[in-house]
Amino acid sequence: MTDAGSKRGRASSQVGAPVGQPGAVMQYDVNGIGVVVAYGEYDAHTLGQLSEALHNAAAKQPCVVLDVSAVTFGDSSFLNLLLTIRQQASFRLVSPPPQLRRVLEITGADTVLDIRASVEDATSD
């Protein structure tokens, strides 16, 4: 991430598959906000590590940020997870790529999810 994130006292830890593999997840904290970074493809078979990371973050922090800029595919089970986490904590979604943004628009989820342009923006208020 950025040096600015380091200055805010973030602690990084990777859980799940190695970055670049389906289901890869990294998480850290910024100013008491849980940030989860998702990589690759997510469907019912690869959602486990991301689900665990998001549920754990929502249990510990009042606000959870999910960076999906490196997500290459997300199906209905992925969308369901996003909507579930939204009910458990203040939830912000960062930088959905075109395929995912289209799914959010088609389903109307973009009208209920707080979508931000960057992690910095999502963790600044």
N, C-alpha and C positions, 0 to 999 in steps of 0.2 A: 504494500500500500504506500502511502505517502509519509514523508517525514513529519508532516503536520499531525498525522494520526499518532505517531510515536510520542510527540510532545504532549499529547493529551493523556498519556499513560495507558495506552492500549496494551492488552496482553493477548498474544496470538496463540491459537492452538488449532491444529488440524485434526479433524475426526473423519472417520470413514475411509473411503477409497482415496488413493493418491490423486492429486490435482490432475485433471485431464482425463480421468476415468469416469464412467457413468456413476453418478451418485456421489461425486467428490464434494466435500464441504470443508470450509474453513470458518472459524468463528473467533471473534474478539470483542472487547468492550471499548466503547468510546464515551467518556463522561457518563457512565452508568447506563448506557444504551447498548443492548446486545446486538451486535452486527454479525450476520451470517452471510457467507459468500458461497453461492452455488455454482457448480461447474458441470457442463455436459447435458445429458438427456435425463429427463425424469418422467417415469411412468410408474405404474403399480409395482413393478419389479425392482426399480432403482430408487424409490422414494424413501426407503427406511432411514438412512443416515441423515438426510435433510429433515425429515419429520422429527426425528429424535433431537436434532440440534435446535430446531425452532421451538419445539415444546419445552425443552430445557431452558432456553433463553426466555420464553414467555413466563415460565414459572419463577425466574430469578429477577427479571427486570420488567418495569412497567411499559417499556417501549422496546420494540424489536424492529430491526432493519434487515431486509433481505436484499442483497445485491444479486440480481439475476442477469447482469450484463454478459456473463459467459455461459448462460444456459442456451443450448442449441435446440432443445425440444422440451415441451411440457404438455402433458395430456390432461384429461379431465380430473384424474386423481391428484395431479400437481395443483390444478386450480382449486380443487376442494380443500387441499391442505392450506393454501393461502387464505381462503375464506374462513377456515377453522381458526387459524392463528389470529386473524383479525378480531375474532370474538374473545380471545383470551388476553390480549394485550393491545396497546396502541401499536399499530403495524404500518410500516412504510416499505414500499417496494421500490427498488432502485434500478433504473436503466433497463427496462425490458427490451430485448432485441425485437426486430420486426415481426417474427413469427409469433412470439409470445404476446406482443402488443396486439396483434390481430386477434388472437384467441380472447384476450381480455375485452377487446371492443365488441366482438361478435356476441359474447356471453353477457355483456353489460357489467362485468366485474370491474372495468376501468372506472365506473361511476361510484363504486363503493370502496375501492382500494385507494390509499394515499400513495400516488406514484410520484417519485422524485427523480431528478436528473442525476444526482450524485450522492455518494455516501456522505460527503461533507455537508451537503444540503440537508440530508435526512437526519443527521446527528446534530445539527446546529440549533434546533429549537426545542 
